[in-house]
């Protein structure tokens, strides 16, 4: 009787451990990047930023504008060629190069 009980325990343990090794987890291809920027309306941009955009990108359109806690603006510009470009500028109209 002890041998049968021991055999049942061994089989049960093997089945449980095999179930853990055969588990497949599907992870979607989703990457969330929290860069600290929050979406804002274009009307919330300071005049210095608007002037610099018009000077640097006169034929482009502003698709989206974002602002972080340090008053840095992340702008998604659509160039006249149709390609999008992300640029960064501070509240004084100085361009920022991101690495």
BAVO-573817 format. One record per residue: residue number from 0; x, y, z of N, C-alpha, C in turn. Coordinates in Angstrom, 2 decimals. Layout:
<zadren><i>NUM</i><n_x>X</n_x><n_y>Y</n_y><n_z>Z</n_z><ca_x>X</ca_x><ca_y>Y</ca_y><ca_z>Z</ca_z><c_x>X</c_x><c_y>Y</c_y><c_z>Z</c_z></zadren>
...
This chain:
<zadren><i>0</i><n_x>0.82</n_x><n_y>-1.19</n_y><n_z>0.00</n_z><ca_x>0.00</ca_x><ca_y>0.00</ca_y><ca_z>0.00</ca_z><c_x>0.87</c_x><c_y>1.26</c_y><c_z>0.00</c_z></zadren>
<zadren><i>1</i><n_x>1.94</n_x><n_y>1.23</n_y><n_z>0.78</n_z><ca_x>2.84</ca_x><ca_y>2.39</ca_y><ca_z>0.83</ca_z><c_x>3.49</c_x><c_y>2.62</c_y><c_z>-0.52</c_z></zadren>
<zadren><i>2</i><n_x>3.82</n_x><n_y>1.53</n_y><n_z>-1.24</n_z><ca_x>4.45</ca_x><ca_y>1.68</ca_y><ca_z>-2.55</ca_z><c_x>3.48</c_x><c_y>2.32</c_y><c_z>-3.55</c_z></zadren>
<zadren><i>3</i><n_x>2.23</n_x><n_y>1.96</n_y><n_z>-3.51</n_z><ca_x>1.24</ca_x><ca_y>2.53</ca_y><ca_z>-4.43</ca_z><c_x>1.03</c_x><c_y>4.01</c_y><c_z>-4.11</c_z></zadren>
<zadren><i>4</i><n_x>0.91</n_x><n_y>4.33</n_y><n_z>-2.86</n_z><ca_x>0.75</ca_x><ca_y>5.72</ca_y><ca_z>-2.45</ca_z><c_x>1.97</c_x><c_y>6.55</c_y><c_z>-2.86</c_z></zadren>
<zadren><i>5</i><n_x>3.15</n_x><n_y>6.00</n_y><n_z>-2.66</n_z><ca_x>4.38</ca_x><ca_y>6.68</ca_y><ca_z>-3.06</ca_z><c_x>4.41</c_x><c_y>6.89</c_y><c_z>-4.57</c_z></zadren>
<zadren><i>6</i><n_x>4.00</n_x><n_y>5.88</n_y><n_z>-5.34</n_z><ca_x>3.96</ca_x><ca_y>5.97</ca_y><ca_z>-6.80</ca_z><c_x>2.96</c_x><c_y>7.03</c_y><c_z>-7.25</c_z></zadren>
<zadren><i>7</i><n_x>1.81</n_x><n_y>7.11</n_y><n_z>-6.64</n_z><ca_x>0.80</ca_x><ca_y>8.12</ca_y><ca_z>-6.97</ca_z><c_x>1.34</c_x><c_y>9.52</c_y><c_z>-6.68</c_z></zadren>
<zadren><i>8</i><n_x>2.03</n_x><n_y>9.69</n_y><n_z>-5.58</n_z><ca_x>2.60</ca_x><ca_y>11.00</ca_y><ca_z>-5.24</ca_z><c_x>3.67</c_x><c_y>11.39</c_y><c_z>-6.26</c_z></zadren>
<zadren><i>9</i><n_x>4.52</n_x><n_y>10.47</n_y><n_z>-6.65</n_z><ca_x>5.57</ca_x><ca_y>10.76</ca_y><ca_z>-7.64</ca_z><c_x>4.94</c_x><c_y>11.17</c_y><c_z>-8.98</c_z></zadren>
<zadren><i>10</i><n_x>3.95</n_x><n_y>10.45</n_y><n_z>-9.43</n_z><ca_x>3.30</ca_x><ca_y>10.76</ca_y><ca_z>-10.71</ca_z><c_x>2.63</c_x><c_y>12.13</c_y><c_z>-10.64</c_z></zadren>
<zadren><i>11</i><n_x>1.97</n_x><n_y>12.42</n_y><n_z>-9.54</n_z><ca_x>1.31</ca_x><ca_y>13.71</ca_y><ca_z>-9.38</ca_z><c_x>2.33</c_x><c_y>14.85</c_y><c_z>-9.40</c_z></zadren>
<zadren><i>12</i><n_x>3.42</n_x><n_y>14.69</n_y><n_z>-8.70</n_z><ca_x>4.46</ca_x><ca_y>15.73</ca_y><ca_z>-8.66</ca_z><c_x>5.05</c_x><c_y>15.92</c_y><c_z>-10.05</c_z></zadren>
<zadren><i>13</i><n_x>5.30</n_x><n_y>14.87</n_y><n_z>-10.78</n_z><ca_x>5.85</ca_x><ca_y>14.97</ca_y><ca_z>-12.13</ca_z><c_x>4.88</c_x><c_y>15.70</c_y><c_z>-13.06</c_z></zadren>
<zadren><i>14</i><n_x>3.60</n_x><n_y>15.37</n_y><n_z>-12.97</n_z><ca_x>2.62</ca_x><ca_y>16.03</ca_y><ca_z>-13.82</ca_z><c_x>2.50</c_x><c_y>17.52</c_y><c_z>-13.52</c_z></zadren>
<zadren><i>15</i><n_x>2.53</n_x><n_y>17.87</n_y><n_z>-12.25</n_z><ca_x>2.45</ca_x><ca_y>19.28</ca_y><ca_z>-11.87</ca_z><c_x>3.68</c_x><c_y>20.03</c_y><c_z>-12.33</c_z></zadren>
<zadren><i>16</i><n_x>4.86</n_x><n_y>19.45</n_y><n_z>-12.16</n_z><ca_x>6.08</ca_x><ca_y>20.15</ca_y><ca_z>-12.58</ca_z><c_x>6.15</c_x><c_y>20.27</c_y><c_z>-14.09</c_z></zadren>
<zadren><i>17</i><n_x>5.68</n_x><n_y>19.27</n_y><n_z>-14.83</n_z><ca_x>5.66</ca_x><ca_y>19.37</ca_y><ca_z>-16.29</ca_z><c_x>4.67</c_x><c_y>20.43</c_y><c_z>-16.76</c_z></zadren>
<zadren><i>18</i><n_x>3.58</n_x><n_y>20.58</n_y><n_z>-16.06</n_z><ca_x>2.59</ca_x><ca_y>21.59</ca_y><ca_z>-16.43</ca_z><c_x>3.20</c_x><c_y>22.99</c_y><c_z>-16.32</c_z></zadren>
<zadren><i>19</i><n_x>4.06</n_x><n_y>23.21</n_y><n_z>-15.34</n_z><ca_x>4.70</ca_x><ca_y>24.51</ca_y><ca_z>-15.19</ca_z><c_x>5.72</c_x><c_y>24.77</c_y><c_z>-16.29</c_z></zadren>
<zadren><i>20</i><n_x>6.42</n_x><n_y>23.76</n_y><n_z>-16.75</n_z><ca_x>7.42</ca_x><ca_y>23.94</ca_y><ca_z>-17.80</ca_z><c_x>6.78</c_x><c_y>24.15</c_y><c_z>-19.16</c_z></zadren>
<zadren><i>21</i><n_x>5.61</n_x><n_y>23.65</n_y><n_z>-19.37</n_z><ca_x>4.96</ca_x><ca_y>23.76</ca_y><ca_z>-20.67</ca_z><c_x>4.06</c_x><c_y>24.98</c_y><c_z>-20.79</c_z></zadren>
<zadren><i>22</i><n_x>4.04</n_x><n_y>25.82</n_y><n_z>-19.80</n_z><ca_x>3.19</ca_x><ca_y>27.00</ca_y><ca_z>-19.84</ca_z><c_x>3.77</c_x><c_y>28.02</c_y><c_z>-20.82</c_z></zadren>
<zadren><i>23</i><n_x>2.92</n_x><n_y>28.55</n_y><n_z>-21.65</n_z><ca_x>3.33</ca_x><ca_y>29.56</ca_y><ca_z>-22.62</ca_z><c_x>2.59</c_x><c_y>30.84</c_y><c_z>-22.29</c_z></zadren>
<zadren><i>24</i><n_x>3.34</n_x><n_y>31.90</n_y><n_z>-22.15</n_z><ca_x>2.72</ca_x><ca_y>33.19</ca_y><ca_z>-21.89</ca_z><c_x>2.86</c_x><c_y>34.05</c_y><c_z>-23.13</c_z></zadren>
<zadren><i>25</i><n_x>1.76</n_x><n_y>34.63</n_y><n_z>-23.53</n_z><ca_x>1.76</ca_x><ca_y>35.50</ca_y><ca_z>-24.70</ca_z><c_x>1.80</c_x><c_y>36.93</c_y><c_z>-24.21</c_z></zadren>
<zadren><i>26</i><n_x>2.82</n_x><n_y>37.66</n_y><n_z>-24.65</n_z><ca_x>2.99</ca_x><ca_y>39.04</ca_y><ca_z>-24.26</ca_z><c_x>2.82</c_x><c_y>39.89</c_y><c_z>-25.51</c_z></zadren>
<zadren><i>27</i><n_x>1.91</n_x><n_y>40.82</n_y><n_z>-25.51</n_z><ca_x>1.71</ca_x><ca_y>41.65</ca_y><ca_z>-26.69</ca_z><c_x>2.91</c_x><c_y>42.55</c_y><c_z>-26.94</c_z></zadren>
<zadren><i>28</i><n_x>3.09</n_x><n_y>42.94</n_y><n_z>-28.19</n_z><ca_x>4.18</ca_x><ca_y>43.83</ca_y><ca_z>-28.56</ca_z><c_x>3.77</c_x><c_y>45.27</c_y><c_z>-28.28</c_z></zadren>
<zadren><i>29</i><n_x>3.76</n_x><n_y>45.61</n_y><n_z>-27.01</n_z><ca_x>3.34</ca_x><ca_y>46.93</ca_y><ca_z>-26.60</ca_z><c_x>4.39</c_x><c_y>47.48</c_y><c_z>-25.65</c_z></zadren>
<zadren><i>30</i><n_x>4.90</n_x><n_y>48.63</n_y><n_z>-26.00</n_z><ca_x>5.88</ca_x><ca_y>49.28</ca_y><ca_z>-25.15</ca_z><c_x>5.32</c_x><c_y>50.64</c_y><c_z>-24.76</c_z></zadren>
<zadren><i>31</i><n_x>5.21</n_x><n_y>50.86</n_y><n_z>-23.48</n_z><ca_x>4.71</ca_x><ca_y>52.13</ca_y><ca_z>-22.99</ca_z><c_x>5.89</c_x><c_y>52.91</c_y><c_z>-22.43</c_z></zadren>
<zadren><i>32</i><n_x>6.10</n_x><n_y>54.06</n_y><n_z>-23.00</n_z><ca_x>7.20</ca_x><ca_y>54.90</ca_y><ca_z>-22.56</ca_z><c_x>6.61</c_x><c_y>56.11</c_y><c_z>-21.85</c_z></zadren>
<zadren><i>33</i><n_x>6.96</n_x><n_y>56.26</n_y><n_z>-20.62</n_z><ca_x>6.52</ca_x><ca_y>57.41</ca_y><ca_z>-19.87</ca_z><c_x>7.67</c_x><c_y>58.40</c_y><c_z>-19.82</c_z></zadren>
<zadren><i>34</i><n_x>7.64</n_x><n_y>59.37</n_y><n_z>-20.73</n_z><ca_x>8.73</ca_x><ca_y>60.33</ca_y><ca_z>-20.79</ca_z><c_x>8.40</c_x><c_y>61.62</c_y><c_z>-20.05</c_z></zadren>
<zadren><i>35</i><n_x>7.29</n_x><n_y>61.65</n_y><n_z>-19.33</n_z><ca_x>6.96</ca_x><ca_y>62.81</ca_y><ca_z>-18.52</ca_z><c_x>6.22</c_x><c_y>63.91</c_y><c_z>-19.25</c_z></zadren>
<zadren><i>36</i><n_x>5.93</n_x><n_y>63.74</n_y><n_z>-20.53</n_z><ca_x>5.23</ca_x><ca_y>64.77</ca_y><ca_z>-21.29</ca_z><c_x>3.73</c_x><c_y>64.52</c_y><c_z>-21.26</c_z></zadren>
<zadren><i>37</i><n_x>2.97</n_x><n_y>65.60</n_y><n_z>-21.16</n_z><ca_x>1.51</ca_x><ca_y>65.52</ca_y><ca_z>-21.20</ca_z><c_x>1.01</c_x><c_y>66.34</c_y><c_z>-22.38</c_z></zadren>
<zadren><i>38</i><n_x>0.01</n_x><n_y>65.82</n_y><n_z>-23.04</n_z><ca_x>-0.53</ca_x><ca_y>66.48</ca_y><ca_z>-24.23</ca_z><c_x>-1.19</c_x><c_y>67.80</c_y><c_z>-23.84</c_z></zadren>
<zadren><i>39</i><n_x>-0.94</n_x><n_y>68.82</n_y><n_z>-24.66</n_z><ca_x>-1.54</ca_x><ca_y>70.13</ca_y><ca_z>-24.46</ca_z><c_x>-2.14</c_x><c_y>70.62</c_y><c_z>-25.77</c_z></zadren>
<zadren><i>40</i><n_x>-2.95</n_x><n_y>71.65</n_y><n_z>-25.68</n_z><ca_x>-3.50</ca_x><ca_y>72.28</ca_y><ca_z>-26.88</ca_z><c_x>-2.46</c_x><c_y>73.24</c_y><c_z>-27.45</c_z></zadren>
<zadren><i>41</i><n_x>-2.51</n_x><n_y>73.46</n_y><n_z>-28.75</n_z><ca_x>-1.56</ca_x><ca_y>74.37</ca_y><ca_z>-29.37</ca_z><c_x>-1.74</c_x><c_y>75.80</c_y><c_z>-28.85</c_z></zadren>
<zadren><i>42</i><n_x>-2.93</n_x><n_y>76.14</n_y><n_z>-28.39</n_z><ca_x>-3.17</ca_x><ca_y>77.48</ca_y><ca_z>-27.85</ca_z><c_x>-2.44</c_x><c_y>77.71</c_y><c_z>-26.53</c_z></zadren>
<zadren><i>43</i><n_x>-1.96</n_x><n_y>76.64</n_y><n_z>-25.91</n_z><ca_x>-1.23</ca_x><ca_y>76.75</ca_y><ca_z>-24.64</ca_z><c_x>0.27</c_x><c_y>77.00</c_y><c_z>-24.83</c_z></zadren>
<zadren><i>44</i><n_x>0.74</n_x><n_y>77.02</n_y><n_z>-26.08</n_z><ca_x>2.15</ca_x><ca_y>77.25</ca_y><ca_z>-26.33</ca_z><c_x>2.49</c_x><c_y>78.72</c_y><c_z>-26.09</c_z></zadren>
<zadren><i>45</i><n_x>3.64</n_x><n_y>78.99</n_y><n_z>-25.46</n_z><ca_x>4.06</ca_x><ca_y>80.38</ca_y><ca_z>-25.23</ca_z><c_x>4.37</c_x><c_y>81.09</c_y><c_z>-26.55</c_z></zadren>
<zadren><i>46</i><n_x>4.22</n_x><n_y>82.41</n_y><n_z>-26.59</n_z><ca_x>4.49</ca_x><ca_y>83.16</ca_y><ca_z>-27.83</ca_z><c_x>5.89</c_x><c_y>82.93</c_y><c_z>-28.39</c_z></zadren>
<zadren><i>47</i><n_x>6.90</n_x><n_y>82.80</n_y><n_z>-27.53</n_z><ca_x>8.27</ca_x><ca_y>82.58</ca_y><ca_z>-28.01</ca_z><c_x>8.38</c_x><c_y>81.26</c_y><c_z>-28.77</c_z></zadren>
<zadren><i>48</i><n_x>7.66</n_x><n_y>80.24</n_y><n_z>-28.32</n_z><ca_x>7.68</ca_x><ca_y>78.93</ca_y><ca_z>-28.98</ca_z><c_x>6.97</c_x><c_y>79.03</c_y><c_z>-30.33</c_z></zadren>
<zadren><i>49</i><n_x>5.84</n_x><n_y>79.70</n_y><n_z>-30.36</n_z><ca_x>5.08</ca_x><ca_y>79.86</ca_y><ca_z>-31.61</ca_z><c_x>5.91</c_x><c_y>80.62</c_y><c_z>-32.64</c_z></zadren>
<zadren><i>50</i><n_x>6.56</n_x><n_y>81.70</n_y><n_z>-32.21</n_z><ca_x>7.40</ca_x><ca_y>82.49</ca_y><ca_z>-33.12</ca_z><c_x>8.53</c_x><c_y>81.64</c_y><c_z>-33.70</c_z></zadren>
<zadren><i>51</i><n_x>9.17</n_x><n_y>80.85</n_y><n_z>-32.86</n_z><ca_x>10.29</ca_x><ca_y>80.02</ca_y><ca_z>-33.32</ca_z><c_x>9.82</c_x><c_y>78.92</c_y><c_z>-34.27</c_z></zadren>
<zadren><i>52</i><n_x>8.65</n_x><n_y>78.35</n_y><n_z>-34.00</n_z><ca_x>8.09</ca_x><ca_y>77.33</ca_y><ca_z>-34.91</ca_z><c_x>7.83</c_x><c_y>77.94</c_y><c_z>-36.28</c_z></zadren>
<zadren><i>53</i><n_x>7.22</n_x><n_y>79.12</n_y><n_z>-36.30</n_z><ca_x>6.93</ca_x><ca_y>79.79</ca_y><ca_z>-37.57</ca_z><c_x>8.20</c_x><c_y>80.17</c_y><c_z>-38.32</c_z></zadren>
<zadren><i>54</i><n_x>9.25</n_x><n_y>80.50</n_y><n_z>-37.58</n_z><ca_x>10.51</ca_x><ca_y>80.87</ca_y><ca_z>-38.21</ca_z><c_x>11.23</c_x><c_y>79.63</c_y><c_z>-38.76</c_z></zadren>
<zadren><i>55</i><n_x>11.29</n_x><n_y>78.57</n_y><n_z>-37.97</n_z><ca_x>12.05</ca_x><ca_y>77.37</ca_y><ca_z>-38.34</ca_z><c_x>11.27</c_x><c_y>76.45</c_y><c_z>-39.29</c_z></zadren>
<zadren><i>56</i><n_x>9.96</n_x><n_y>76.36</n_y><n_z>-39.12</n_z><ca_x>9.13</ca_x><ca_y>75.45</ca_y><ca_z>-39.90</ca_z><c_x>7.95</c_x><c_y>76.22</c_y><c_z>-40.53</c_z></zadren>
<zadren><i>57</i><n_x>8.22</n_x><n_y>77.13</n_y><n_z>-41.45</n_z><ca_x>7.13</ca_x><ca_y>77.97</ca_y><ca_z>-41.97</ca_z><c_x>6.09</c_x><c_y>77.20</c_y><c_z>-42.80</c_z></zadren>
<zadren><i>58</i><n_x>6.46</n_x><n_y>76.12</n_y><n_z>-43.44</n_z><ca_x>5.51</ca_x><ca_y>75.37</ca_y><ca_z>-44.28</ca_z><c_x>5.00</c_x><c_y>74.11</c_y><c_z>-43.61</c_z></zadren>
<zadren><i>59</i><n_x>5.39</n_x><n_y>73.87</n_y><n_z>-42.38</n_z><ca_x>4.98</ca_x><ca_y>72.66</ca_y><ca_z>-41.67</ca_z><c_x>3.73</c_x><c_y>72.91</c_y><c_z>-40.84</c_z></zadren>
<zadren><i>60</i><n_x>3.13</n_x><n_y>71.82</n_y><n_z>-40.40</n_z><ca_x>1.96</ca_x><ca_y>71.90</ca_y><ca_z>-39.54</ca_z><c_x>2.26</c_x><c_y>71.21</c_y><c_z>-38.22</c_z></zadren>
<zadren><i>61</i><n_x>1.68</n_x><n_y>71.75</n_y><n_z>-37.17</n_z><ca_x>1.85</ca_x><ca_y>71.16</ca_y><ca_z>-35.84</ca_z><c_x>0.78</c_x><c_y>70.09</c_y><c_z>-35.66</c_z></zadren>
<zadren><i>62</i><n_x>1.21</n_x><n_y>68.83</n_y><n_z>-35.49</n_z><ca_x>0.27</ca_x><ca_y>67.73</ca_y><ca_z>-35.29</ca_z><c_x>-0.12</c_x><c_y>67.60</c_y><c_z>-33.82</c_z></zadren>
<zadren><i>63</i><n_x>0.89</n_x><n_y>67.58</n_y><n_z>-32.92</n_z><ca_x>0.62</ca_x><ca_y>67.43</ca_y><ca_z>-31.50</ca_z><c_x>1.66</c_x><c_y>68.21</c_y><c_z>-30.71</c_z></zadren>
<zadren><i>64</i><n_x>1.24</n_x><n_y>68.66</n_y><n_z>-29.54</n_z><ca_x>2.15</ca_x><ca_y>69.37</ca_y><ca_z>-28.64</ca_z><c_x>2.06</c_x><c_y>68.75</c_y><c_z>-27.26</c_z></zadren>
<zadren><i>65</i><n_x>3.22</n_x><n_y>68.63</n_y><n_z>-26.61</n_z><ca_x>3.31</ca_x><ca_y>68.05</ca_y><ca_z>-25.27</ca_z><c_x>4.18</c_x><c_y>68.97</c_y><c_z>-24.42</c_z></zadren>
<zadren><i>66</i><n_x>3.97</n_x><n_y>68.91</n_y><n_z>-23.10</n_z><ca_x>4.75</ca_x><ca_y>69.72</ca_y><ca_z>-22.17</ca_z><c_x>5.11</c_x><c_y>68.87</c_y><c_z>-20.97</c_z></zadren>
<zadren><i>67</i><n_x>6.34</n_x><n_y>69.05</n_y><n_z>-20.46</n_z><ca_x>6.73</ca_x><ca_y>68.33</ca_y><ca_z>-19.25</ca_z><c_x>6.81</c_x><c_y>69.31</c_y><c_z>-18.08</c_z></zadren>
<zadren><i>68</i><n_x>7.20</n_x><n_y>68.80</n_y><n_z>-16.92</n_z><ca_x>7.22</ca_x><ca_y>69.61</ca_y><ca_z>-15.70</ca_z><c_x>8.32</c_x><c_y>70.68</c_y><c_z>-15.71</c_z></zadren>
<zadren><i>69</i><n_x>9.29</n_x><n_y>70.56</n_y><n_z>-16.61</n_z><ca_x>10.37</ca_x><ca_y>71.54</ca_y><ca_z>-16.68</ca_z><c_x>10.13</c_x><c_y>72.59</c_y><c_z>-17.77</c_z></zadren>
<zadren><i>70</i><n_x>8.89</n_x><n_y>72.68</n_y><n_z>-18.25</n_z><ca_x>8.50</ca_x><ca_y>73.61</ca_y><ca_z>-19.32</ca_z><c_x>9.27</c_x><c_y>73.36</c_y><c_z>-20.61</c_z></zadren>
<zadren><i>71</i><n_x>9.51</n_x><n_y>72.10</n_y><n_z>-20.88</n_z><ca_x>10.07</ca_x><ca_y>71.70</ca_y><ca_z>-22.16</ca_z><c_x>8.90</c_x><c_y>71.22</c_y><c_z>-23.01</c_z></zadren>
<zadren><i>72</i><n_x>8.91</n_x><n_y>71.61</n_y><n_z>-24.27</n_z><ca_x>7.82</ca_x><ca_y>71.25</ca_y><ca_z>-25.17</ca_z><c_x>8.30</c_x><c_y>70.23</c_y><c_z>-26.19</c_z></zadren>
<zadren><i>73</i><n_x>7.51</n_x><n_y>69.21</n_y><n_z>-26.38</n_z><ca_x>7.77</ca_x><ca_y>68.18</ca_y><ca_z>-27.39</ca_z><c_x>6.73</c_x><c_y>68.40</c_y><c_z>-28.47</c_z></zadren>
<zadren><i>74</i><n_x>7.18</n_x><n_y>68.69</n_y><n_z>-29.68</n_z><ca_x>6.28</ca_x><ca_y>69.02</ca_y><ca_z>-30.77</ca_z><c_x>6.42</c_x><c_y>67.99</c_y><c_z>-31.88</c_z></zadren>
<zadren><i>75</i><n_x>5.29</n_x><n_y>67.50</n_y><n_z>-32.36</n_z><ca_x>5.27</ca_x><ca_y>66.61</ca_y><ca_z>-33.52</ca_z><c_x>4.89</c_x><c_y>67.47</c_y><c_z>-34.72</c_z></zadren>
<zadren><i>76</i><n_x>5.86</n_x><n_y>67.69</n_y><n_z>-35.58</n_z><ca_x>5.65</ca_x><ca_y>68.53</ca_y><ca_z>-36.76</ca_z><c_x>5.47</c_x><c_y>67.65</c_y><c_z>-37.99</c_z></zadren>
<zadren><i>77</i><n_x>4.57</n_x><n_y>68.05</n_y><n_z>-38.87</n_z><ca_x>4.41</ca_x><ca_y>67.37</ca_y><ca_z>-40.16</ca_z><c_x>5.01</c_x><c_y>68.30</c_y><c_z>-41.21</c_z></zadren>
<zadren><i>78</i><n_x>6.10</n_x><n_y>67.83</n_y><n_z>-41.81</n_z><ca_x>6.80</ca_x><ca_y>68.63</ca_y><ca_z>-42.79</ca_z><c_x>6.03</c_x><c_y>68.67</c_y><c_z>-44.10</c_z></zadren>
<zadren><i>79</i><n_x>6.42</n_x><n_y>69.57</n_y><n_z>-44.98</n_z><ca_x>5.72</ca_x><ca_y>69.70</ca_y><ca_z>-46.27</ca_z><c_x>5.83</c_x><c_y>68.43</c_y><c_z>-47.11</c_z></zadren>
<zadren><i>80</i><n_x>6.86</n_x><n_y>67.61</n_y><n_z>-46.86</n_z><ca_x>7.02</ca_x><ca_y>66.34</ca_y><ca_z>-47.57</ca_z><c_x>6.06</c_x><c_y>65.27</c_y><c_z>-47.05</c_z></zadren>
<zadren><i>81</i><n_x>5.39</n_x><n_y>65.54</n_y><n_z>-45.92</n_z><ca_x>4.45</ca_x><ca_y>64.59</ca_y><ca_z>-45.34</ca_z><c_x>5.05</c_x><c_y>63.75</c_y><c_z>-44.22</c_z></zadren>
<zadren><i>82</i><n_x>6.34</n_x><n_y>63.86</n_y><n_z>-43.99</n_z><ca_x>6.96</ca_x><ca_y>63.10</ca_y><ca_z>-42.92</ca_z><c_x>6.82</c_x><c_y>63.84</c_y><c_z>-41.59</c_z></zadren>
<zadren><i>83</i><n_x>6.77</n_x><n_y>63.07</n_y><n_z>-40.53</n_z><ca_x>6.64</ca_x><ca_y>63.66</ca_y><ca_z>-39.19</ca_z><c_x>8.01</c_x><c_y>63.79</c_y><c_z>-38.55</c_z></zadren>
<zadren><i>84</i><n_x>8.19</n_x><n_y>64.86</n_y><n_z>-37.80</n_z><ca_x>9.44</ca_x><ca_y>65.08</ca_y><ca_z>-37.08</ca_z><c_x>9.10</c_x><c_y>65.52</c_y><c_z>-35.66</c_z></zadren>
<zadren><i>85</i><n_x>9.80</n_x><n_y>64.92</n_y><n_z>-34.71</n_z><ca_x>9.63</ca_x><ca_y>65.30</ca_y><ca_z>-33.30</ca_z><c_x>10.76</c_x><c_y>66.25</c_y><c_z>-32.94</c_z></zadren>
<zadren><i>86</i><n_x>10.39</n_x><n_y>67.42</n_y><n_z>-32.43</n_z><ca_x>11.37</ca_x><ca_y>68.42</ca_y><ca_z>-32.02</ca_z><c_x>11.07</c_x><c_y>68.85</c_y><c_z>-30.59</c_z></zadren>
<zadren><i>87</i><n_x>12.09</n_x><n_y>69.36</n_y><n_z>-29.93</n_z><ca_x>11.98</ca_x><ca_y>69.80</ca_y><ca_z>-28.54</ca_z><c_x>12.42</c_x><c_y>71.25</c_y><c_z>-28.44</c_z></zadren>
<zadren><i>88</i><n_x>11.69</n_x><n_y>72.00</n_y><n_z>-27.63</n_z><ca_x>11.99</ca_x><ca_y>73.42</ca_y><ca_z>-27.48</ca_z><c_x>11.62</c_x><c_y>73.83</c_y><c_z>-26.05</c_z></zadren>
<zadren><i>89</i><n_x>12.36</n_x><n_y>74.81</n_y><n_z>-25.50</n_z><ca_x>12.01</ca_x><ca_y>75.26</ca_y><ca_z>-24.16</ca_z><c_x>11.04</c_x><c_y>76.43</c_y><c_z>-24.25</c_z></zadren>
<zadren><i>90</i><n_x>10.58</n_x><n_y>76.93</n_y><n_z>-23.14</n_z><ca_x>9.55</ca_x><ca_y>77.97</ca_y><ca_z>-23.13</ca_z><c_x>10.07</c_x><c_y>79.32</c_y><c_z>-23.63</c_z></zadren>
<zadren><i>91</i><n_x>11.40</n_x><n_y>79.46</n_y><n_z>-23.79</n_z><ca_x>11.99</ca_x><ca_y>80.69</ca_y><ca_z>-24.29</ca_z><c_x>12.25</c_x><c_y>80.65</c_y><c_z>-25.79</c_z></zadren>
<zadren><i>92</i><n_x>11.91</n_x><n_y>79.53</n_y><n_z>-26.42</n_z><ca_x>12.10</ca_x><ca_y>79.41</ca_y><ca_z>-27.86</ca_z><c_x>13.48</c_x><c_y>78.87</c_y><c_z>-28.25</c_z></zadren>
<zadren><i>93</i><n_x>14.18</n_x><n_y>78.26</n_y><n_z>-27.33</n_z><ca_x>15.49</ca_x><ca_y>77.67</ca_y><ca_z>-27.64</ca_z><c_x>15.32</c_x><c_y>76.19</c_y><c_z>-27.94</c_z></zadren>
<zadren><i>94</i><n_x>15.86</n_x><n_y>75.77</n_y><n_z>-29.07</n_z><ca_x>15.73</ca_x><ca_y>74.37</ca_y><ca_z>-29.50</ca_z><c_x>16.60</c_x><c_y>73.48</c_y><c_z>-28.63</c_z></zadren>
<zadren><i>95</i><n_x>16.10</n_x><n_y>72.28</n_y><n_z>-28.35</n_z><ca_x>16.79</ca_x><ca_y>71.31</ca_y><ca_z>-27.51</ca_z><c_x>17.08</c_x><c_y>70.08</c_y><c_z>-28.34</c_z></zadren>
<zadren><i>96</i><n_x>18.31</n_x><n_y>69.61</n_y><n_z>-28.27</n_z><ca_x>18.68</ca_x><ca_y>68.38</ca_y><ca_z>-28.99</ca_z><c_x>18.61</c_x><c_y>67.21</c_y><c_z>-28.02</c_z></zadren>
<zadren><i>97</i><n_x>17.75</n_x><n_y>66.24</n_y><n_z>-28.33</n_z><ca_x>17.64</ca_x><ca_y>65.03</ca_y><ca_z>-27.50</ca_z><c_x>18.58</c_x><c_y>63.99</c_y><c_z>-28.06</c_z></zadren>
<zadren><i>98</i><n_x>19.23</n_x><n_y>63.25</n_y><n_z>-27.15</n_z><ca_x>20.18</ca_x><ca_y>62.20</ca_y><ca_z>-27.56</ca_z><c_x>19.50</c_x><c_y>60.89</c_y><c_z>-27.66</c_z></zadren>
